[in-house]
Amino acid sequence: MKQSGVDADGPAGSPPGSEVWSGSVPDQAATEASALAAAQAGDRAAFDRLAQGALPRLRATIRRMVGHPQHTDDLAQDALLRAWSSIRAFDGRAAFSTWLCRIGINLAIDFLRAEKRWRGHAQVAYANECNASPDLAMEVGGVLMSPSFHYDAREHIAFCFTCVGRSLEPELQAALLLREVQELSNLEASRALGLSESVFRHRLAEARGAMERSFEGLCALVNKQGVCYQCSGLRDAIPDPGRQGQPAPEPLSLARRLEVVRECDVDAGRAQALHDLFWRRIADQEREGRGDLEPSASCAPPGEPGTR
């Protein structure tokens, strides 16, 4: 997919968040400074070179806020357009990618403010809908049974983190993302959100507490009821051990969960097809407020491993 003249997949073989600049760090800085000067003089090709290196990090930042693939595409495009329109105002004191991500995360906050906040157990409601609907269950089964699909429990943990994060106020979600996932300092994160450090620390503490409570409740349901749309149940529903991936790490304190989330590719991972399906279906469900939040049963496709 192309966006504003930028290859959305980034350079071949580069992991998300990597830069296209090669050579030593001073060389990279000099090359970026040169491209920035050209972009500020109106050179769109120079801007696109800058944006290409920053795009994986931008998309990962937005993905971790909104989850939904189409919304990520739209917000990343909006961020690039806004960055180009205001490039002359960028003073270069921060890295271009940092400035671009600041635009992206604030666009994501605005987007989420206009959306209905999700319920903390939205995944349970979706599992129940799948259990009651053969069409939905077989849709998921079709992904899991595909010979080309490989499950990754760690990516599912990262998916759950954003899904539960959608139940927070967007400002709290952003505080947690910037500080705990991107590992910005309190000062850097507060500046990105236009807050004082004291206000930022308060929001961060509130976000941490809310996420810990949400995961404690959600994981208690999973452990007690065996809801299938969670780490181990999805893995067990895949009949081919070679496609199951490693078991989910345990135990998962919030600190350990954050370590896993930081390591995962949330925009182009091995299990992306499954999680993009989840994002689309859960977004529709939460917009309409459908589904019971009390777990009913496993919803693995009838006749497949994991069915009870």
C-alpha positions, -999 to +999 in steps of 0.1 A: +000+000+000+013+034-009+007+065+012+016+100+001+044+086-021+058+066+008+061+028+008+040+018+037+060-015+042+093+003+045+125-009+031+128-046+024+138-067+055+137-038+079+119-044+112+092-019+124+106+012+138+139+009+119+154+037+099+163+037+062+195+057+068+226+036+066+261+042+079+273+056+112+250+076+136+267+109+126+261+100+090+225+092+096+220+125+115+237+145+087+216+127+060+184+134+079+193+170+085+200+174+048+167+158+038+149+179+064+164+211+050+154+201+015+119+192+026+114+225+044+125+242+011+096+224-006+112+192-018+085+166-016+108+137-025+130+146+004+100+146+028+090+112+015+125+098+022+122+111+058+087+097+061+097+063+047+122+058+076+097+070+102+066+052+089+070+018+106+073+036+140+044+059+132+022+029+122+032+009+153+023+038+175-011+043+160-018+006+159-011+003+196-037+030+202-065+020+178-058-015+167-081-015+137-061-019+104-082+006+084-082+032+111-044+028+114-041+033+076-063+064+077-046+080+107-011+073+094-021+090+061-036+120+081-004+122+101+018+123+070-004+150+054-003+171+085+035+167+088+040+178+052+017+208+056+036+219+088+072+207+079+085+243+079+074+247+115+095+217+127+125+230+145+146+198+143+154+196+180+138+161+181+142+133+156+118+136+126+103+102+136+096+115+171+079+146+158+058+125+133+048+100+160+037+129+182+014+141+154+001+105+150-006+098+187-025+131+191-046+122+160-053+088+175-064+105+208-088+127+188-101+098+169-107+077+201-124+106+218-150+106+190-155+068+193-174+048+219-151+034+245-149-003+245-159-026+274-130-041+293-142-076+284-150-069+248-131-101+238-154-122+259-185-107+242-170-116+208-162-152+220-199-155+230-210-142+196-188-167+179-202-195+200-237-185+190-230-179+154-217-208+132-207-182+105-185-162+129-170-193+144-162-207+109-147-173+099-122-176+127-117-213+120-109-206+084-080-184+095-067-209+121-069-238+097-052-221+068-019-239+061-002-205+057-013-192+091+011-193+121-001-184+156+020-164+180+008-162+216+030-132+223+014-112+195-020-121+210-009-107+243+000-075+224-034-076+208-051-080+241-032-051+256-045-027+229-080-042+231-082-037+269-065-003+264-095+008+243-116+007+275-095+035+290-098+072+284-076+079+253-053+102+273-046+074+298-040+049+271-016+073+254+003+079+287+008+042+292+019+036+256+045+064+256+060+057+290+057+019+293+058+006+257+079+032+239+099+039+271+100+077+268+109+096+299+082+113+319+094+146+305+095+134+269+060+118+271+045+147+289+058+171+262+044+148+235+009+150+250+012+187+259+010+181+297+029+191+327+050+163+342+029+162+374-004+158+354+013+131+332+025+111+362-010+112+376-025+099+344+002+072+341-005+059+376-043+059+368-037+040+336-014+014+352-040+007+379-069+004+354-049-020+332-039-042+361-075-044+373-088-051+338-063-079+331-068-095+365-105-097+358-102-109+322-075-135+330-096-148+359-124-154+335-101-172+311-086-194+337-120-203+352-141-206+321-116-214+293-128-186+270-113-197+237-104-162+223-074-160+245-038-171+243-038-209+250-073-217+236-065-202+202-032-220+201-048-253+210-074-249+182-047-252+156-043-289+147-007-286+133+018-282+161+042-266+137+019-237+133+010-233+170+040-213+181+054-212+216+030-214+246+022-181+262+047-170+289+036-172+324+030-156+349+020-124+333+023-095+357+017-061+341+055-056+340+060-089+322+031-082+298+046-049+289+079-066+281+061-089+257+041-060+241+073-040+235+089-069+216+060-076+193+053-065+157+017-053+160+013-041+124+027-070+104+032-100+127+029-137+120-007-138+133-018-106+117-046-121+096-063-134+128-059-102+148-071-080+119-102-101+117-107-097+155-102-059+152-129-055+125-154-077+143-149-064+178-150-028+165-185-034+150-196-052+181-185-025+205-200+003+183-234-014+186-229-026+222-236-062+214-228-093+233-229-107+268-198-101+289-202-133+309-184-162+292-206-190+279-183-217+264-154-224+241-161-212+206-136-231+187-150-242+153-172-274+157-152-306+153-118-288+156-093-291+185-104-269+214-141-276+210-158-287+242 
